[in-house]
């Protein structure tokens, strides 16, 4: 599968004046575009996994029913269920092709990391200047200034789990994301019984909602949370890069072409894809929240009626 998100990686401009809303809108639409492309990319990865799983089931059946009669039964099942013929030779070729597809998809994850964050960082680092200007404007207002507004995104004031008051370290984020590719997940870790990250260890599990904000103090809290989202996104980039490097090393150490090695490659690809999914959802939720906040936050107090 060719991954072509049409991105020309560039170093986001961090100097200069506060960008206009038009510039921020264009940068944000690039984020939405790369998020949609990532969704399709991950769907393709799931299709590859499913195809390989089906081949493994057929392969096990072929080994188990090695007699002429047993093989005939397997052929009938495959013909009836999948509408195709099967043979040991054909199975080996399909399994080889599927394994190759998994390997190629895994390589593309490295490309995705660069392309995805090129767009996301281009937007959020520009948006940070707008947030800073808003913070300065709101701080200049009287403490009893009348500020009533709303934004659509993550509810940073009403979240019952962790709030975005501090920026997690790369090691903390990596520990959470690593659950998707580490074979041994001990009790008390970030993984739930279904193999996903527990709610308290992530933020994007919360729904995108319309949150009402009242007063100068709460407005500043929301703006500071938005700034910490901006600071957290590069941390996610470093964390997923670290996981990807570790996953690559994991595959290299396995070596050979045994069934165990194939199984390990599939597992590493699956778990790394899970980490990619978590990162892209988290960064997408942050970006959407930031975009709504900078669009709606008032920089002047409302006039008394």
Residue pairs with C-beta under 8 A, 6 or more apart in sequence:
1 41
1 44
1 48
1 101
1 104
1 105
1 108
3 41
3 108
3 111
3 112
3 115
5 33
5 34
5 37
5 112
5 115
5 116
7 34
7 114
7 115
7 118
7 119
8 118
9 114
9 115
9 118
10 118
10 122
12 121
12 122
12 125
12 126
13 125
13 126
14 125
17 129
18 129
18 130
18 132
18 133
19 27
19 126
19 129
19 130
21 295
23 126
24 123
24 126
24 127
24 130
24 291
24 294
27 119
27 122
27 123
27 126
27 127
28 123
28 127
28 287
28 291
30 119
30 122
30 123
31 119
31 120
31 123
31 284
31 287
33 119
34 115
34 116
34 119
34 120
35 280
35 284
35 287
38 112
38 116
38 276
38 280
41 108
41 112
42 273
42 276
42 277
42 280
44 105
45 105
45 269
45 273
46 273
48 98
48 101
48 102
48 105
49 102
49 266
49 269
49 270
49 273
51 98
51 101
52 95
52 98
52 99
52 101
52 102
52 266
54 82
55 91
55 94
55 95
55 98
56 95
58 74
58 78
58 86
58 91
59 91
59 95
61 74
61 77
62 71
62 74
62 86
62 88
62 91
64 70
65 71
65 73
65 74
74 86
75 85
75 86
75 87
78 84
78 85
78 86
79 85
79 86
99 262
99 265
99 266
102 265
102 266
102 269
103 265
103 269
105 269
105 273
106 247
106 251
106 265
106 268
106 269
106 272
109 244
109 272
109 273
109 276
110 244
112 276
113 237
113 240
113 241
113 244
113 276
116 280
116 283
117 233
117 234
117 237
117 283
120 233
120 283
120 287
121 233
121 234
121 237
123 287
123 290
123 291
124 229
124 230
124 233
124 286
124 287
124 290
125 230
127 226
127 230
127 290
127 291
127 294
128 227
128 230
130 294
131 223
131 226
131 227
131 230
131 290
131 293
131 294
132 227
133 299
134 223
134 294
134 297
134 299
135 220
135 223
135 224
135 227
137 299
137 300
138 145
138 147
138 216
138 219
138 220
138 223
138 297
138 299
139 220
141 147
141 216
141 300
141 301
142 216
142 301
143 216
143 217
144 216
145 215
145 216
145 301
146 301
146 302
146 304
147 213
147 214
147 215
147 216
147 219
147 298
147 301
147 302
148 212
148 213
148 214
148 302
149 212
149 213
149 219
149 296
149 297
149 298
150 210
150 211
150 212
150 213
150 296
151 210
151 211
151 213
151 222
151 289
151 292
151 293
151 295
151 296
151 297
152 208
152 209
152 210
152 211
152 288
152 292
153 208
153 209
153 211
153 285
153 288
153 289
153 290
153 291
153 292
153 293
154 164
154 203
154 204
154 206
154 208
154 209
154 285
154 286
154 289
155 206
155 209
155 211
156 163
156 164
156 211
156 221
156 222
156 225
156 226
156 289
157 211
157 213
157 218
157 221
157 222
158 211
159 203
159 206
161 199
161 200
161 203
162 200
162 203
163 225
164 203
164 225
164 228
164 229
164 232
165 224
165 225
165 228
166 228
167 228
167 231
167 232
167 235
168 232
168 235
169 235
170 235
170 238
170 239
170 242
173 232
173 235
173 236
173 238
173 239
174 239
174 242
174 243
175 190
176 190
176 197
176 201
176 202
177 197
177 239
177 240
177 243
177 275
177 278
177 279
178 243
178 246
178 275
179 185
179 189
179 190
179 191
179 197
180 197
180 243
180 271
180 272
180 273
180 274
180 275
180 278
181 243
181 246
181 247
181 250
181 267
181 268
181 271
181 272
181 274
181 275
182 271
183 267
185 191
190 197
190 198
190 201
191 197
191 198
192 198
195 274
197 278
199 205
202 278
202 282
203 282
203 285
203 286
204 278
204 281
204 282
204 284
204 285
206 285
208 285
208 288
208 289
211 222
213 219
213 222
219 297
219 298
222 293
222 297
223 293
223 297
226 289
226 290
226 293
226 294
229 286
229 289
229 290
230 286
230 290
232 286
233 283
233 286
233 287
236 279
236 282
236 283
239 279
240 275
240 276
240 279
243 272
243 275
244 272
247 268
247 271
247 272
250 264
250 268
251 264
251 265
251 268
254 260
254 261
254 264
254 265
255 261
